[in-house]
Amino acid sequence: MMRLSITLAKVFGFISILALFGCNDGPAEEAGERLDEKVQEVENSVEDACEKVKEEVNAKNEEC
């Protein structure tokens, strides 16, 4: 799980850098927005999966 968190942090950092260079309107900005949406979807999926696993093992704190 830690490896996944590190990987997501790296992806988010990379996307943040790309966002700085893609501030102009046009295809690059649209692509950046689509990429941001996909990253958010992945982050939500990972969090949901983490919470489900914690729920299944009856963890006291189910938040990830």
Distance bins in CASP14 RR format, pairs under 12 A and 6 or more apart:
PFRMAT RR
TARGET T0000
AUTHOR 0000-0000-0000
RMODE 2
METHOD distances of the structure
MODEL  1
1 7 0 0 0 0 0 1 0 0 0 0 0
1 8 0 0 0 0 0 1 0 0 0 0 0
1 46 0 0 0 0 1 0 0 0 0 0 0
1 47 0 0 0 0 0 1 0 0 0 0 0
1 49 0 0 0 0 1 0 0 0 0 0 0
1 50 1 0 0 1 0 0 0 0 0 0 0
1 51 0 0 0 0 0 1 0 0 0 0 0
1 53 0 0 0 0 1 0 0 0 0 0 0
1 54 0 0 0 0 0 1 0 0 0 0 0
1 64 0 0 0 0 1 0 0 0 0 0 0
2 8 0 0 0 0 0 1 0 0 0 0 0
2 9 0 0 0 0 0 1 0 0 0 0 0
2 50 0 0 0 0 0 1 0 0 0 0 0
3 9 0 0 0 0 0 1 0 0 0 0 0
3 10 0 0 0 0 0 1 0 0 0 0 0
3 46 0 0 0 0 0 1 0 0 0 0 0
4 10 0 0 0 0 0 1 0 0 0 0 0
4 11 0 0 0 0 0 1 0 0 0 0 0
4 42 0 0 0 0 1 0 0 0 0 0 0
4 43 0 0 0 0 0 1 0 0 0 0 0
4 45 0 0 0 0 0 1 0 0 0 0 0
4 46 1 0 0 1 0 0 0 0 0 0 0
4 47 0 0 0 0 0 1 0 0 0 0 0
4 49 0 0 0 0 1 0 0 0 0 0 0
4 50 0 0 0 0 1 0 0 0 0 0 0
4 53 0 0 0 0 0 1 0 0 0 0 0
4 64 0 0 0 0 0 1 0 0 0 0 0
5 11 0 0 0 0 0 1 0 0 0 0 0
5 12 0 0 0 0 0 1 0 0 0 0 0
5 43 0 0 0 0 0 1 0 0 0 0 0
5 46 0 0 0 0 1 0 0 0 0 0 0
5 47 0 0 0 0 0 1 0 0 0 0 0
5 50 0 0 0 0 1 0 0 0 0 0 0
5 64 0 0 0 0 1 0 0 0 0 0 0
6 12 0 0 0 0 0 1 0 0 0 0 0
6 13 0 0 0 0 0 1 0 0 0 0 0
7 13 0 0 0 0 0 1 0 0 0 0 0
7 14 0 0 0 0 0 1 0 0 0 0 0
7 39 0 0 0 0 0 1 0 0 0 0 0
7 42 0 0 0 0 0 1 0 0 0 0 0
7 43 0 0 0 0 0 1 0 0 0 0 0
7 46 0 0 0 0 1 0 0 0 0 0 0
8 14 0 0 0 0 0 1 0 0 0 0 0
8 15 0 0 0 0 0 1 0 0 0 0 0
8 39 0 0 0 0 1 0 0 0 0 0 0
8 40 0 0 0 0 0 1 0 0 0 0 0
8 41 0 0 0 0 0 1 0 0 0 0 0
8 42 1 0 0 1 0 0 0 0 0 0 0
8 43 1 0 0 1 0 0 0 0 0 0 0
8 44 0 0 0 0 0 1 0 0 0 0 0
8 45 0 0 0 0 0 1 0 0 0 0 0
8 46 1 0 0 1 0 0 0 0 0 0 0
8 47 0 0 0 0 0 1 0 0 0 0 0
8 50 0 0 0 0 0 1 0 0 0 0 0
8 64 0 0 0 0 0 1 0 0 0 0 0
9 15 0 0 0 0 0 1 0 0 0 0 0
9 16 0 0 0 0 0 1 0 0 0 0 0
9 39 0 0 0 0 0 1 0 0 0 0 0
9 43 0 0 0 0 0 1 0 0 0 0 0
9 46 0 0 0 0 0 1 0 0 0 0 0
10 16 0 0 0 0 0 1 0 0 0 0 0
10 17 0 0 0 0 0 1 0 0 0 0 0
10 39 0 0 0 0 0 1 0 0 0 0 0
11 17 0 0 0 0 0 1 0 0 0 0 0
11 18 0 0 0 0 0 1 0 0 0 0 0
11 35 0 0 0 0 1 0 0 0 0 0 0
11 36 0 0 0 0 0 1 0 0 0 0 0
11 38 0 0 0 0 1 0 0 0 0 0 0
11 39 1 0 0 1 0 0 0 0 0 0 0
11 40 0 0 0 0 0 1 0 0 0 0 0
11 42 1 0 0 1 0 0 0 0 0 0 0
11 43 0 0 0 0 1 0 0 0 0 0 0
11 46 0 0 0 0 0 1 0 0 0 0 0
12 18 0 0 0 0 0 1 0 0 0 0 0
12 19 0 0 0 0 0 1 0 0 0 0 0
12 35 0 0 0 0 0 1 0 0 0 0 0
12 36 0 0 0 0 1 0 0 0 0 0 0
12 38 0 0 0 0 0 1 0 0 0 0 0
12 39 1 0 0 1 0 0 0 0 0 0 0
12 40 0 0 0 0 1 0 0 0 0 0 0
12 42 0 0 0 0 1 0 0 0 0 0 0
12 43 1 0 0 1 0 0 0 0 0 0 0
12 46 0 0 0 0 0 1 0 0 0 0 0
13 19 0 0 0 0 1 0 0 0 0 0 0
13 20 0 0 0 0 0 1 0 0 0 0 0
13 35 0 0 0 0 0 1 0 0 0 0 0
13 36 0 0 0 0 0 1 0 0 0 0 0
13 39 0 0 0 0 1 0 0 0 0 0 0
14 20 0 0 0 0 0 1 0 0 0 0 0
14 21 0 0 0 0 0 1 0 0 0 0 0
14 32 0 0 0 0 0 1 0 0 0 0 0
14 35 0 0 0 0 1 0 0 0 0 0 0
14 36 0 0 0 0 0 1 0 0 0 0 0
14 39 0 0 0 0 1 0 0 0 0 0 0
15 21 0 0 0 0 0 1 0 0 0 0 0
15 22 0 0 0 0 0 1 0 0 0 0 0
15 31 0 0 0 0 0 1 0 0 0 0 0
15 32 1 0 0 1 0 0 0 0 0 0 0
15 33 0 0 0 0 0 1 0 0 0 0 0
15 34 0 0 0 0 0 1 0 0 0 0 0
15 35 1 0 1 0 0 0 0 0 0 0 0
15 36 1 0 0 1 0 0 0 0 0 0 0
15 37 0 0 0 0 0 1 0 0 0 0 0
15 38 0 0 0 0 1 0 0 0 0 0 0
15 39 1 0 1 0 0 0 0 0 0 0 0
15 40 0 0 0 0 0 1 0 0 0 0 0
15 42 0 0 0 0 0 1 0 0 0 0 0
15 43 0 0 0 0 0 1 0 0 0 0 0
16 22 0 0 0 0 0 1 0 0 0 0 0
16 32 0 0 0 0 0 1 0 0 0 0 0
16 35 0 0 0 0 0 1 0 0 0 0 0
16 36 0 0 0 0 1 0 0 0 0 0 0
16 39 0 0 0 0 0 1 0 0 0 0 0
17 23 0 0 0 0 0 1 0 0 0 0 0
17 32 0 0 0 0 0 1 0 0 0 0 0
17 35 0 0 0 0 0 1 0 0 0 0 0
18 28 0 0 0 0 1 0 0 0 0 0 0
18 29 0 0 0 0 0 1 0 0 0 0 0
18 31 0 0 0 0 1 0 0 0 0 0 0
18 32 1 0 0 1 0 0 0 0 0 0 0
18 33 0 0 0 0 0 1 0 0 0 0 0
18 34 0 0 0 0 0 1 0 0 0 0 0
18 35 1 0 0 1 0 0 0 0 0 0 0
18 36 0 0 0 0 1 0 0 0 0 0 0
18 39 0 0 0 0 0 1 0 0 0 0 0
19 28 0 0 0 0 1 0 0 0 0 0 0
19 29 0 0 0 0 1 0 0 0 0 0 0
19 31 0 0 0 0 0 1 0 0 0 0 0
19 32 1 0 0 1 0 0 0 0 0 0 0
19 33 0 0 0 0 1 0 0 0 0 0 0
19 35 0 0 0 0 1 0 0 0 0 0 0
19 36 1 0 0 1 0 0 0 0 0 0 0
19 39 0 0 0 0 0 1 0 0 0 0 0
20 28 0 0 0 0 0 1 0 0 0 0 0
20 29 0 0 0 0 0 1 0 0 0 0 0
20 32 0 0 0 0 0 1 0 0 0 0 0
21 28 1 0 0 1 0 0 0 0 0 0 0
21 29 0 0 0 0 0 1 0 0 0 0 0
21 31 0 0 0 0 0 1 0 0 0 0 0
21 32 0 0 0 0 0 1 0 0 0 0 0
22 28 1 0 1 0 0 0 0 0 0 0 0
22 29 1 0 1 0 0 0 0 0 0 0 0
22 30 0 0 0 0 1 0 0 0 0 0 0
22 31 0 0 0 0 1 0 0 0 0 0 0
22 32 1 0 0 1 0 0 0 0 0 0 0
22 33 0 0 0 0 1 0 0 0 0 0 0
22 35 0 0 0 0 0 1 0 0 0 0 0
22 36 0 0 0 0 0 1 0 0 0 0 0
23 29 1 0 0 1 0 0 0 0 0 0 0
23 32 0 0 0 0 0 1 0 0 0 0 0
23 33 0 0 0 0 0 1 0 0 0 0 0
24 30 0 0 0 0 0 1 0 0 0 0 0
24 31 0 0 0 0 0 1 0 0 0 0 0
24 32 0 0 0 0 0 1 0 0 0 0 0
25 32 0 0 0 0 0 1 0 0 0 0 0
25 33 0 0 0 0 0 1 0 0 0 0 0
26 32 0 0 0 0 0 1 0 0 0 0 0
26 33 0 0 0 0 0 1 0 0 0 0 0
27 33 0 0 0 0 0 1 0 0 0 0 0
27 34 0 0 0 0 0 1 0 0 0 0 0
28 34 0 0 0 0 0 1 0 0 0 0 0
28 35 0 0 0 0 0 1 0 0 0 0 0
29 35 0 0 0 0 0 1 0 0 0 0 0
29 36 0 0 0 0 0 1 0 0 0 0 0
30 36 0 0 0 0 0 1 0 0 0 0 0
30 37 0 0 0 0 0 1 0 0 0 0 0
31 37 0 0 0 0 0 1 0 0 0 0 0
31 38 0 0 0 0 0 1 0 0 0 0 0
32 38 0 0 0 0 1 0 0 0 0 0 0
32 39 0 0 0 0 1 0 0 0 0 0 0
32 40 0 0 0 0 0 1 0 0 0 0 0
33 39 0 0 0 0 0 1 0 0 0 0 0
33 40 0 0 0 0 0 1 0 0 0 0 0
34 40 0 0 0 0 0 1 0 0 0 0 0
34 41 0 0 0 0 0 1 0 0 0 0 0
35 41 0 0 0 0 0 1 0 0 0 0 0
35 42 0 0 0 0 0 1 0 0 0 0 0
36 42 0 0 0 0 0 1 0 0 0 0 0
36 43 0 0 0 0 0 1 0 0 0 0 0
37 43 0 0 0 0 0 1 0 0 0 0 0
37 44 0 0 0 0 0 1 0 0 0 0 0
38 44 0 0 0 0 0 1 0 0 0 0 0
38 45 0 0 0 0 0 1 0 0 0 0 0
39 45 0 0 0 0 0 1 0 0 0 0 0
39 46 0 0 0 0 0 1 0 0 0 0 0
40 46 0 0 0 0 0 1 0 0 0 0 0
40 47 0 0 0 0 0 1 0 0 0 0 0
41 47 0 0 0 0 0 1 0 0 0 0 0
41 48 0 0 0 0 0 1 0 0 0 0 0
42 48 0 0 0 0 0 1 0 0 0 0 0
42 49 0 0 0 0 0 1 0 0 0 0 0
43 49 0 0 0 0 0 1 0 0 0 0 0
43 50 0 0 0 0 0 1 0 0 0 0 0
43 64 0 0 0 0 0 1 0 0 0 0 0
44 50 0 0 0 0 0 1 0 0 0 0 0
44 51 0 0 0 0 0 1 0 0 0 0 0
44 64 0 0 0 0 0 1 0 0 0 0 0
45 51 0 0 0 0 0 1 0 0 0 0 0
45 52 0 0 0 0 0 1 0 0 0 0 0
45 64 0 0 0 0 0 1 0 0 0 0 0
46 52 0 0 0 0 0 1 0 0 0 0 0
46 53 0 0 0 0 0 1 0 0 0 0 0
46 64 1 0 0 1 0 0 0 0 0 0 0
47 53 0 0 0 0 0 1 0 0 0 0 0
47 54 0 0 0 0 0 1 0 0 0 0 0
47 62 0 0 0 0 0 1 0 0 0 0 0
47 63 0 0 0 0 1 0 0 0 0 0 0
47 64 1 0 1 0 0 0 0 0 0 0 0
48 54 0 0 0 0 0 1 0 0 0 0 0
48 55 0 0 0 0 0 1 0 0 0 0 0
48 62 0 0 0 0 0 1 0 0 0 0 0
48 63 0 0 0 0 0 1 0 0 0 0 0
48 64 0 0 0 0 1 0 0 0 0 0 0
49 55 0 0 0 0 0 1 0 0 0 0 0
49 56 0 0 0 0 0 1 0 0 0 0 0
49 64 0 0 0 0 1 0 0 0 0 0 0
50 56 0 0 0 0 0 1 0 0 0 0 0
50 57 0 0 0 0 0 1 0 0 0 0 0
50 59 0 0 0 0 1 0 0 0 0 0 0
50 61 0 0 0 0 0 1 0 0 0 0 0
50 62 0 0 0 0 1 0 0 0 0 0 0
50 63 0 0 0 0 1 0 0 0 0 0 0
50 64 1 1 0 0 0 0 0 0 0 0 0
51 57 0 0 0 0 0 1 0 0 0 0 0
51 59 0 0 0 0 1 0 0 0 0 0 0
51 61 0 0 0 0 1 0 0 0 0 0 0
51 62 1 0 1 0 0 0 0 0 0 0 0
51 63 1 0 0 1 0 0 0 0 0 0 0
51 64 1 0 1 0 0 0 0 0 0 0 0
52 59 0 0 0 0 0 1 0 0 0 0 0
52 62 0 0 0 0 1 0 0 0 0 0 0
52 64 0 0 0 0 1 0 0 0 0 0 0
53 59 0 0 0 0 1 0 0 0 0 0 0
53 62 0 0 0 0 1 0 0 0 0 0 0
53 64 0 0 0 0 1 0 0 0 0 0 0
54 60 0 0 0 0 1 0 0 0 0 0 0
54 61 1 0 0 1 0 0 0 0 0 0 0
54 62 1 0 1 0 0 0 0 0 0 0 0
54 63 1 0 0 1 0 0 0 0 0 0 0
54 64 1 0 0 1 0 0 0 0 0 0 0
55 61 0 0 0 0 0 1 0 0 0 0 0
55 62 1 0 1 0 0 0 0 0 0 0 0
55 63 0 0 0 0 0 1 0 0 0 0 0
55 64 0 0 0 0 0 1 0 0 0 0 0
56 62 0 0 0 0 1 0 0 0 0 0 0
END
